[in-house]
Amino acid sequence: MIVCNKGIHGNIRLNLANFLKLQGDLTEVEMAKKLNVSRSQLWRIKTKSSAVGQEFIAKFKNAYPNEPFEKYFFIESVELNQR
């Protein structure tokens, strides 16, 4: 989670449309292997059940070093109630 000023927090999320284009004809198992993650972790990230972490980003960049971060990841802002 990213913490910004003024009570705004954010999670890094996957740009699913661009990710699916990149995945192309690879199955979930093949893509998970390419990224060196479990199929279940990939599924959780794709369904927003889990936020994207530093380790996943590092593995993504290792598998796809020439792909720009901004094309596949974004920050989903969440405002927290201020007391």
C-alpha positions as CSV (number, residue, x, y, z in Angstrom):
1,M,0.0,0.0,0.0
2,I,1.2,3.5,-0.8
3,V,0.5,6.2,1.8
4,C,0.1,9.8,0.5
5,N,-0.6,13.0,2.3
6,K,-4.1,14.2,3.3
7,G,-5.4,10.8,4.3
8,I,-5.2,9.3,0.8
9,H,-3.9,5.7,0.5
10,G,-3.5,3.6,-2.6
11,N,-2.9,0.1,-3.8
12,I,-1.0,-0.8,-6.9
13,R,-3.3,-2.6,-9.3
14,L,-2.8,-4.4,-12.6
15,N,-4.1,-2.8,-15.8
16,L,-5.9,-6.0,-16.8
17,A,-6.7,-5.0,-20.4
18,N,-3.0,-4.4,-21.2
19,F,-1.9,-7.4,-19.2
20,L,-4.3,-9.7,-21.1
21,K,-2.9,-8.4,-24.4
22,L,0.6,-9.1,-23.2
23,Q,-0.4,-12.6,-22.1
24,G,-1.8,-13.3,-25.5
25,D,-2.3,-17.0,-26.1
26,L,-0.4,-18.1,-22.9
27,T,-2.5,-20.0,-20.5
28,E,-2.7,-18.9,-16.9
29,V,-0.2,-21.7,-15.9
30,E,2.2,-20.6,-18.7
31,M,2.0,-17.0,-17.7
32,A,2.5,-17.7,-14.0
33,K,5.6,-19.8,-14.9
34,K,6.9,-17.0,-17.1
35,L,6.5,-14.5,-14.2
36,N,7.8,-17.1,-11.7
37,V,4.7,-16.8,-9.5
38,S,2.0,-19.3,-8.6
39,R,-1.2,-19.6,-10.7
40,S,-3.2,-18.7,-7.6
41,Q,-1.2,-15.5,-6.9
42,L,-1.7,-14.4,-10.6
43,W,-5.4,-15.1,-10.3
44,R,-5.7,-13.1,-7.1
45,I,-3.9,-10.1,-8.6
46,K,-6.0,-10.3,-11.8
47,T,-9.3,-10.4,-9.8
48,K,-8.2,-7.6,-7.4
49,S,-8.4,-10.1,-4.5
50,S,-4.8,-9.1,-3.8
51,A,-2.8,-5.9,-4.3
52,V,0.3,-6.0,-6.5
53,G,3.4,-6.1,-4.3
54,Q,7.0,-5.2,-4.9
55,E,8.0,-8.9,-5.4
56,F,5.4,-9.3,-8.2
57,I,6.5,-6.1,-9.9
58,A,10.1,-7.2,-9.8
59,K,9.2,-10.6,-11.3
60,F,7.1,-8.9,-14.0
61,K,10.1,-6.6,-14.9
62,N,12.4,-9.6,-14.9
63,A,10.1,-11.5,-17.3
64,Y,9.4,-8.4,-19.4
65,P,12.3,-6.0,-19.0
66,N,11.4,-3.8,-22.0
67,E,7.7,-3.3,-21.0
68,P,7.0,0.1,-19.3
69,F,5.7,-0.1,-15.7
70,E,3.0,2.5,-16.4
71,K,1.4,0.4,-19.1
72,Y,0.6,-2.5,-16.8
73,F,0.3,-1.0,-13.3
74,F,-1.6,2.0,-11.7
75,I,-2.3,3.3,-8.3
76,E,-5.9,2.9,-7.1
77,S,-6.6,5.7,-4.6
78,V,-8.6,5.1,-1.5
79,E,-9.6,8.0,0.7
80,L,-9.7,7.3,4.4
81,N,-12.1,9.0,6.8
82,Q,-10.4,11.7,8.7
83,R,-11.0,12.0,12.5
